[in-house]
Amino acid sequence: MATPSSRMLLGDLFQHFVKDSPICFMTRLLLENALNPQTIDSLFAQHAERQYTRELLFSSVVEVMGLVVCGMQPSVNAAYKKLKERIPVARKNLYEKINHTEPAVAAALLRHTAAQMTTIVQHLGGALPDLLPGYRVRILDGNCLAATEHRLKPLRTTTAGPLPGKSLVVLDPALMLAVDVFPCLDGHAQERALLDQVLPTVAAGDLWIEDRNFCTRRWLLGVAARGACFLVREHKANAPWQAETPLRYKRRADGARVWEQRVRITDPETGQQLRLRRLVLKLAQPTRDGEYEVVLLTNLPRRQAAALKVACLYRKRWTIETLFQVLEQAFASEQARLGYPQAALLSFCVALVAYNLLAVVKAALRVAQGTDKVEREVSLYYFAEELSGVYRGMMIALPEERWTGFQTYTPQQMAELLTTIAAQVRLSAYGRQPRGPKKPRPPRTKNKGQPHVSTQRLLREHHNMKSHTI
């Protein structure tokens, strides 16, 4: 049952935006609730080691970056001009704050808001079915930020693309939320070098799924020592094993033949051993890398996950690729003009927060209109497109003071309000665009001495050839 406040919200005052731009409206509600300025500034005070607050609040920095990564403003400079009346410092000072925001602060921002979004999704009842009942599944993957422009003085003398950093991102596939991030300032660092930071977050009863780049003895032994399980693609050079049983054929699954054997790995320093299951999937169709064989290592008990179940579980790893695809296509998560690694990583973390807001909106839709229908038909890309196109106009019509009441809403109140609005959403406005298989690109002729051609002439020639053939 909706609260009195939500009934007021859905009255004449807000009804236009609820009806015509419900995704943008719900996102703004979540934004106000999750990014409460007092809470964000408190986070900064807790996690900043070198920076401090004098006049410019960290909540103002997050607001600026949010406008940029969501496409509501084209640049930090444009966002600064928009909010200049509320930012009590010069533009140079704003850039200084952004360029020196510590990665720990940016990571804390994501973790805090992800915890809030998790509670709201739980109150909604909008989680997807568990991939493996009885386990808290985590999918881990790395993301390398794209090269920036050569604006910084030390970068102007090199033709190489300057990489501003990378990060490891943790996805909860049941909630479809990015629940943790481990940023790194060194764009050339090995992703597996960050695993020591991830290990303390592993809990008993977890199942961690990751690609072969994370297949190291130290990680596998560490996860098992904490009472958790892993499912990782084999990298034998980093995690050499000794066979205990020969490969035995199991059966076919989704076009692949599945084989299994028992192996063990040994810690070279302590002599500690860990017995694993090794599964070989022989594919009928190659992977995008042209491979016909995928080899997996896991310590999942066979009684809880047979070979075919393990093979299907690993294929769910692609869901984190969907997250990165949304960040790349729907948000300006990588700002080419922000050359400082701290600024680039802050931008990326704010984009993860924005992604999570849309994931909660999608969870509300699953509750209001059915999980199968929403998961099959709805694309987050069109959520973000509405957000970037409508947000500025909505904030002119409904200024800041109209929203502040939602800062104190409980997760239960937010869940009730979101469900009420989600029931009114027309899903066809955000539908996926299915396409057929890609056609191979035809060979192209080289026109020596002719750098350009007339499109009209080529169309006419093609039409004439077609007519002649008919």
Secondary structure as UniProt FT lines:
FT   HELIX           4..9
FT   TURN            10..14
FT   HELIX           15..20
FT   HELIX           22..34
FT   HELIX           37..47
FT   HELIX           58..69
FT   TURN            70..71
FT   HELIX           76..83
FT   HELIX           84..86
FT   HELIX           91..99
FT   HELIX           103..124
FT   TURN            133..134
FT   STRAND          136..144
FT   HELIX           153..155
FT   TURN            156..157
FT   STRAND          166..172
FT   TURN            173..176
FT   STRAND          177..184
FT   TURN            187..188
FT   HELIX           191..194
FT   HELIX           195..198
FT   HELIX           199..201
FT   TURN            204..205
FT   STRAND          206..210
FT   HELIX           212..214
FT   HELIX           217..225
FT   TURN            226..227
FT   STRAND          229..233
FT   TURN            236..238
FT   STRAND          242..243
FT   STRAND          248..253
FT   TURN            254..255
FT   STRAND          256..266
FT   TURN            268..270
FT   STRAND          273..283
FT   TURN            288..289
FT   STRAND          293..298
FT   TURN            302..304
FT   HELIX           307..315
FT   HELIX           316..318
FT   HELIX           319..330
FT   TURN            336..337
FT   HELIX           341..369
FT   HELIX           371..377
FT   HELIX           380..397
FT   HELIX           400..402
FT   HELIX           404..408
FT   HELIX           411..422
FT   TURN            423..424
FT   HELIX           427..430
FT   TURN            448..449
FT   HELIX           455..469
//
